[in-house]
Amino acid sequence: MEKLALRNCPICQKINCEILHTQKFVLSEGHPLAGGYDVVCCQHCGFVYADTVATQKDYDCFYAKFSKYECDKASSGDGDTPWEVKRLENTALQISKFLPDLQSRILDIGCANGGLLKALRKLGFENLCGIDPSQVCVANTQSSGIEAHTGSLFQIPDGLGRFDFIILSHVLEHICDLKVAIQAVSNLIKTEGGIYIEVPDAARYVDFLFSPFQDFNTEHINHFSHISLENLIQLSGFLLKQQETKLIESAPNMLYPALWTIWCKAINHPSSSFTPKKDNLLAESIKRYILKSNKLMCDIDSKLNSVLAKYPKVLVWGTGQLAMKLLAETSLGNAKIAAFVDNNPINQGKVLCKTRILAPNQIKAMPFPIIIASILHGREIEKMIKHQLKLSNKTILL
């Protein structure tokens, strides 16, 4: 189905698009983002993105006040778990090959808890700096002895100066105003300076699907292929030096597709000299991903129906992206939920579906079965329930 987009294509700024999927969420009270959007494909350049009514200001508010990366129990960019240390060290090694000078001034925008900067420091780089919208993440980075400031691509701290190299690792998929963001990077980087950009590889979503519509969430609103990323960055006057695909671990033994690129700020290279290419393959890959996700969602709904037929009241562990979708799209939305449980303190105390979100230690007197609304961390949560909390509640994995 074709329509005129509410959000202009973030790359070519056209508004004619094709609706590929409509994604819905049930959000906690006070959540600043939208409760759903159409996933669309730009008919002019082929970019796939979320046609959301949420503004960049809404996203800035979300990452400043609701950042899940503050929690050391989440995948946080902190580099404290063996699998995450390995991922960050590999990324740091990739970057170091383009930076022969250990005194290069490096800025990581969206640094979370500073894990990548710490990996670069291990390689001998000393002139390191991070920016993150979360004050907690900034404090965590500073506690490691690394310079860090509260801010974002849209709120650059005063007095930072210019950098030899800037890192945008898993940042651009979260940004509403992409062209403004890249211009901000251009203003921060020295002439002939470099940029490392890493984003999820949307062309390979379908090959690494473990949870229905896992990549269509409240946070990831841009779905890049190599072509679309090239279009965005070259239109801003940068030259491509290298591009590669990679697989990263989003959890132990859980592989996720990404692509990375290195760019150089060009001298006398006007963006007007670059003609965007049309990506004719991305939408077809996304359509296959949608079909596969629909099958997964139907299977989960069938399981939920049989569970809820046996148990009149349940606990739901997890209030993240999967839970928000299940509440909107499956029979879980009609279930009698005694309480939601979440291990992340930032979610505890909030209200979801008129029900309080509790900490794990607050459910010891509740004998109801626990539906674990996480596929990525399901087994880990089940072990915590049985062995750490020593609860006898029946657990249901999806």
Residue pairs with C-beta under 8 A, 6 or more apart in sequence:
1 18
1 19
2 16
2 17
2 18
2 19
2 43
3 17
3 18
3 19
3 38
3 40
4 15
4 16
4 17
5 15
5 16
5 17
5 40
5 42
5 51
6 51
6 52
6 53
7 49
7 50
7 51
7 52
7 53
7 176
8 14
8 15
9 15
9 17
9 42
9 44
9 45
9 47
9 49
10 47
10 49
10 175
10 176
10 177
10 178
10 179
10 222
10 232
11 42
11 45
11 47
11 178
11 179
11 228
11 231
11 232
11 235
11 276
12 42
12 44
12 45
12 47
12 231
12 276
13 179
14 42
14 43
14 44
14 45
16 42
16 43
16 44
17 40
17 41
17 42
17 43
17 51
18 40
18 41
18 43
18 283
19 38
19 39
19 40
19 51
20 38
20 39
20 40
20 41
20 48
20 283
20 286
20 287
20 290
21 38
21 39
21 213
21 216
21 286
21 290
22 36
22 37
22 38
22 39
23 36
23 37
23 38
23 39
23 50
23 213
23 216
23 325
24 35
24 36
24 325
24 328
24 329
25 34
25 35
25 36
25 217
25 218
25 324
25 325
25 327
25 328
26 35
26 324
26 327
26 328
26 333
26 352
26 353
27 33
27 35
27 218
27 324
27 352
28 319
28 347
28 350
28 351
28 352
28 357
29 350
29 351
29 352
30 350
31 62
31 66
31 218
32 54
32 58
32 61
32 62
32 65
32 66
33 52
33 54
33 58
33 59
33 62
33 218
34 52
34 53
34 54
34 58
34 218
35 328
36 328
37 50
37 51
37 52
37 53
37 54
37 221
38 50
38 51
39 48
39 49
39 50
39 51
39 216
39 223
39 286
39 290
40 48
40 49
40 50
40 51
41 47
41 48
41 282
41 283
41 286
42 48
42 49
44 278
45 228
45 231
45 276
45 277
45 278
45 279
46 227
46 228
46 278
46 279
46 280
46 281
46 282
46 283
47 222
47 223
47 224
47 228
47 231
47 279
47 282
48 202
48 223
48 228
48 282
48 283
48 286
49 221
49 222
49 223
50 216
50 220
50 221
50 222
52 176
52 221
54 176
54 221
55 176
56 154
56 175
56 176
56 177
56 180
58 176
59 174
59 175
59 176
60 133
60 152
60 154
60 155
62 218
62 219
63 133
63 134
63 152
63 174
64 133
64 134
64 135
66 346
67 132
67 133
67 134
67 136
67 137
67 346
68 74
68 76
68 320
68 344
68 346
69 76
69 77
69 112
69 113
69 132
69 134
69 137
70 76
70 113
70 134
70 136
70 137
70 140
70 346
71 343
71 344
71 345
71 346
72 78
72 80
72 113
73 343
73 344
74 344
75 84
75 250
75 251
76 112
76 113
76 115
76 137
77 84
77 88
77 111
77 112
77 113
77 114
77 115
77 116
78 84
78 112
78 113
78 114
78 115
78 140
79 85
79 88
79 113
79 114
79 115
79 116
79 118
79 119
80 115
81 252
83 249
83 251
83 252
83 253
84 115
84 249
85 115
85 119
86 249
87 248
87 249
88 115
88 116
88 118
88 119
89 119
89 122
91 116
91 119
91 169
91 198
91 260
92 116
92 119
92 120
92 122
92 123
93 123
94 196
94 260
95 120
95 165
95 167
95 196
96 120
96 123
96 125
98 165
98 194
98 196
98 241
98 242
98 262
99 106
99 125
99 164
99 165
99 194
101 164
102 123
102 124
102 125
102 126
103 126
103 127
104 125
104 127
104 164
104 165
105 127
105 129
105 161
105 162
105 163
105 164
105 165
106 117
106 120
106 125
106 127
106 128
106 129
106 163
106 164
106 165
106 166
106 167
107 129
107 130
107 131
107 160
107 163
107 165
107 166
107 167
107 188
108 114
108 116
108 117
108 128
108 129
108 130
108 131
108 166
108 167
108 169
109 130
109 131
109 152
109 153
109 166
109 167
109 168
109 171
109 185
110 131
110 132
110 152
110 168
110 169
110 170
110 171
110 174
111 117
111 130
111 131
111 132
111 137
111 141
111 148
112 132
112 134
112 137
113 137
113 140
113 141
114 130
114 137
114 140
114 141
114 144
114 146
114 148
116 167
116 169
117 128
117 129
117 130
117 141
117 144
117 146
118 144
118 146
120 128
121 128
121 146
128 146
128 147
129 146
129 147
129 148
129 149
129 160
129 163
130 138
130 141
130 146
130 147
130 148
130 149
131 148
131 149
131 150
131 151
131 152
131 156
131 157
132 138
132 141
132 148
132 150
132 151
132 152
133 150
133 151
133 152
133 155
134 150
135 150
137 148
138 148
138 149
138 150
141 148
142 148
149 157
149 160
150 157
151 157
153 171
153 175
153 180
153 181
153 184
153 185
154 177
154 180
154 181
154 184
156 184
156 187
156 188
160 188
162 188
162 189
162 190
162 193
163 188
163 189
163 190
163 193
164 189
164 190
164 193
164 194
165 189
165 193
165 194
165 195
165 196
166 185
166 188
166 189
166 193
166 194
166 195
166 196
167 195
167 196
168 185
168 195
168 196
168 197
168 198
169 196
169 197
169 198
170 198
170 199
170 200
170 258
171 199
172 178
172 181
172 197
172 199
172 222
172 224
172 229
172 232
173 199
173 200
173 219
173 220
173 221
173 222
173 223
173 224
174 219
174 220
174 221
174 222
175 181
175 221
175 222
176 221
178 222
178 232
179 232
179 235
179 236
182 232
182 233
182 236
183 236
185 195
186 236
186 237
186 238
186 265
189 195
189 265
190 265
191 265
191 267
192 264
192 265
192 266
192 267
193 264
193 265
194 241
194 262
194 263
194 264
194 265
195 233
195 238
195 262
195 263
195 264
195 265
196 260
196 261
196 262
197 229
197 233
197 260
197 261
197 262
197 263
198 246
198 258
198 259
198 260
198 261
199 222
199 224
199 229
199 258
199 259
200 215
200 220
200 223
200 224
200 256
200 257
200 258
200 259
201 224
201 225
201 245
201 257
201 258
201 259
202 215
202 223
202 224
202 225
202 282
202 285
202 286
203 225
203 226
203 281
203 282
203 285
204 245
204 257
204 285
205 215
205 223
205 257
205 285
205 286
205 289
206 285
206 286
206 288
206 289
206 292
207 257
208 247
208 255
208 256
208 257
209 289
209 292
209 293
209 296
210 254
210 375
210 376
211 296
211 322
211 375
211 376
212 293
212 294
212 296
212 297
212 300
212 322
212 325
213 290
213 293
213 297
213 325
214 293
214 321
214 322
215 223
215 289
216 293
217 321
217 324
218 321
218 324
219 321
223 282
223 286
224 232
224 259
225 259
225 279
225 281
225 282
226 243
226 259
226 261
227 277
227 278
227 279
227 282
228 279
228 282
229 243
229 259
229 261
230 240
230 243
230 261
230 277
231 276
231 277
231 279
233 240
233 261
233 263
234 240
234 271
234 274
235 271
235 274
235 276
236 271
237 265
237 266
237 269
237 270
237 271
238 263
238 264
238 265
238 266
238 269
239 263
239 264
239 266
239 269
240 261
240 262
240 263
241 262
241 263
241 264
242 261
242 262
243 259
243 260
243 261
243 262
244 259
244 260
244 261
245 257
245 258
245 259
245 260
246 257
246 258
246 259
246 260
247 255
247 256
247 257
247 258
248 255
248 256
248 258
249 255
249 256
250 256
250 376
251 376
251 377
251 380
254 376
297 325
297 329
297 330
300 326
300 330
300 398
301 329
301 330
301 331
303 396
303 398
304 326
304 330
304 331
304 332
304 335
304 371
304 398
305 331
307 314
307 369
307 371
307 396
308 314
308 331
308 332
308 335
311 368
311 369
312 336
313 336
313 337
313 338
313 368
314 335
314 336
314 337
314 338
314 368
314 369
314 370
314 371
315 337
315 338
315 339
315 340
315 341
315 363
315 366
315 368
315 369
315 370
315 371
315 393
316 323
316 332
316 335
316 337
316 339
316 340
316 341
316 370
316 371
316 373
317 340
317 341
317 342
317 370
317 371
317 372
317 373
317 374
317 381
317 385
318 340
318 341
318 342
318 372
318 373
318 374
318 377
318 381
319 340
319 342
319 347
319 350
319 352
319 357
319 373
320 342
320 373
320 374
322 373
322 374
322 375
322 398
323 332
323 340
323 373
323 374
326 332
326 333
326 373
327 333
327 352
327 353
332 371
332 373
333 353
337 353
337 355
338 355
338 366
338 368
339 355
339 356
339 357
339 358
339 362
339 363
339 366
340 352
340 353
340 355
340 356
340 357
340 358
341 357
341 358
341 359
341 360
341 362
341 363
341 370
342 348
342 357
342 358
342 359
343 359
343 360
343 381
343 384
345 359
347 357
348 357
348 358
348 359
349 356
349 357
350 356
350 357
351 357
360 384
360 385
360 389
361 389
363 370
363 391
363 393
364 389
364 391
366 393
367 392
367 393
368 393
369 393
369 394
369 395
369 396
370 385
370 391
370 393
370 394
370 395
370 396
371 396
371 398
372 378
372 381
372 382
372 395
372 396
372 397
372 398
373 398
374 381
375 398
378 397
378 398
379 397
382 395
382 397
385 391
385 393
385 395
386 395
